Amino acid sequence: WPAEVDAQAAGYKAQVTAADARGREDFTHLPLITIDGEDARDFDDAVYAEPDGRGWRLLVAIADVSHYVTPGSAIDVEAHERGTSVYFPQRVIPMLPEVLSNELCSLKPEVKRLALVCEMTIGPRGAIKSYRFARGVIRSHARTTYTQIAAVLAGDAAERARYEALLPHIETLHRLYRALDGERQ
């Protein structure tokens, strides 16, 4: 990293501070989960759904990189040069310094993170009825994979036991998925 990037990154701690969270909506009580491929290295989005009347309330949270990377800053300029993180079998060339890519902007389980949250109300057939955006603080309750979630939904006893506390939420997400897919079709 260029010296200016190292200097800026050195000013960040690996935890969200009270000052960072000030003025943000607290979503930490909601059991958001990340769902990614088995070999995923970035955990930057999380989801949660609950029944809402005949439809659902859906939250999609994305790590709030913009809180840490301001336009024109050394990190911003370097990230623009890199364009994206590049993944090789034995090595990663990250777009952002490790304190951001692997810590503050990684929605790790059981850790508070800043996020941009889209909260949607979705009707029983999958139509989006309303939505709003919020700057929030979340706490992912689990890092899951597509394979694990598929096994849970297929009735795999071991996976269902592993995610027992989250089963109602996973099943609600699946019902919502089916409605959204129906609306898309």
SULBEL-V180555 format. One record per residue. RES is the residue in one letter. PHI is phi as a letter, one per 30 degrees, with the letter a starting at -180 (* if undefined). Layout:
res phi
RES PHI
RES PHI
//
This chain:
res phi
W *
P d
A e
E d
V d
D e
A d
Q d
A d
A d
G d
Y c
K c
A d
Q c
V d
T c
A d
A d
D d
A d
R e
G i
R c
E d
D c
F c
T d
H d
L d
P d
L d
I b
T c
I b
D b
G d
E e
D c
A d
R c
D c
F c
D c
D b
A b
V b
Y a
A b
E b
P d
D b
G i
R d
G c
W b
R c
L b
L c
V b
A c
I b
A e
D d
V d
S d
H d
Y c
V c
T c
P e
G i
S d
A e
I d
D d
V d
E d
A d
H d
E d
R d
G i
T a
S d
V c
Y c
F c
P e
Q c
R a
V b
I c
P d
M d
L b
P e
E e
V d
L c
S d
N c
E b
L e
C c
S c
L d
K d
P d
E i
V b
K d
R b
L d
A b
L c
V c
C c
E c
M b
T c
I b
G d
P d
R c
G j
A d
I d
K c
S a
Y a
R a
F c
A b
R d
G b
V c
I b
R b
S d
H c
A a
R c
T b
T c
Y e
T d
Q d
I d
A d
A d
V e
L d
A d
G j
D e
A d
A d
E d
R d
A d
R d
Y c
E e
A d
L c
L e
P e
H d
I d
E d
T d
L e
H d
R d
L d
Y e
R d
A d
L d
D d
G d
E d
R d
Q d
//
